[in-house]
Amino acid sequence: MRTKIVRIGNSRGVRIPKPLLEEAGLEGDVELRLVDDRIVIESVRRSREGWREAARQIREGGEDGLLDPPVPTGFDESEWTWE
């Protein structure tokens, strides 16, 4: 699909047709980066996006235990109190 670079104030922009935006799932803020000689436009992903669902699936699958058994230390074997 061809389009033109247009002037927007002191900058330049590209008009992206709505069907293309919908197919790419782009809306709101996007991330621009240069890869080789190409400009790549990507959705901005929030930090830790999808972690809640992944944790739920791990918990439901019974895979949320410790990887290694606990190793007792001298601290565990001595008497101590909160002060």
C-alpha positions in Angstrom: 0.0 0.0 0.0 1.4 3.4 -0.9 0.9 6.6 0.9 2.6 10.0 1.1 4.6 11.7 3.8 2.7 14.9 4.7 3.7 18.0 6.6 2.4 18.3 10.2 3.8 21.5 11.6 7.6 21.2 11.7 7.3 17.4 11.6 6.2 14.9 8.9 3.6 12.2 9.2 2.0 9.3 7.4 -1.8 8.7 7.1 -2.5 5.1 7.9 -5.8 3.8 6.6 -8.3 2.6 9.3 -8.5 -1.0 8.0 -4.7 -1.3 8.2 -4.7 0.0 11.8 -7.5 -2.3 12.8 -5.8 -5.3 11.3 -2.5 -4.4 13.1 -4.3 -3.8 16.3 -2.8 -0.3 16.7 -4.6 2.4 18.7 -3.6 5.1 21.2 0.1 5.3 21.9 2.6 3.4 19.7 6.3 2.8 19.8 8.5 3.9 16.9 11.9 2.4 16.2 14.4 2.2 13.4 15.4 -1.3 12.3 18.0 -1.2 9.5 16.5 1.2 7.0 12.9 0.8 8.1 10.6 2.5 10.6 8.7 0.0 12.7 5.5 1.0 14.5 4.4 -1.2 17.4 1.8 -1.1 20.1 3.1 0.1 23.5 3.0 -2.8 25.9 2.6 -2.1 29.6 5.2 -3.6 31.9 4.2 -7.0 33.1 1.3 -7.2 30.7 -0.2 -10.7 30.9 1.5 -11.7 34.1 -1.7 -12.0 36.1 -3.2 -14.5 33.6 0.1 -16.5 33.4 0.3 -16.6 37.3 -3.4 -17.8 37.4 -2.7 -20.6 34.9 0.5 -21.7 36.8 -1.5 -21.8 40.1 -4.4 -23.8 38.6 -1.9 -26.2 37.1 -0.3 -26.8 40.5 3.0 -25.6 39.3 3.4 -22.7 41.7 5.6 -24.5 44.3 9.2 -24.0 45.2 11.7 -25.2 42.7 14.1 -26.5 45.4 13.3 -27.8 48.8 14.0 -25.3 51.7 17.4 -25.7 53.3 17.5 -25.0 57.0 20.1 -22.6 58.4 21.5 -21.9 61.8 19.0 -19.0 62.1 16.1 -21.5 61.6 17.4 -23.8 64.3 18.0 -21.2 67.1 15.4 -19.6 69.3 14.6 -15.9 68.5 12.0 -13.4 69.4 10.6 -10.2 67.8 11.6 -7.1 69.6 
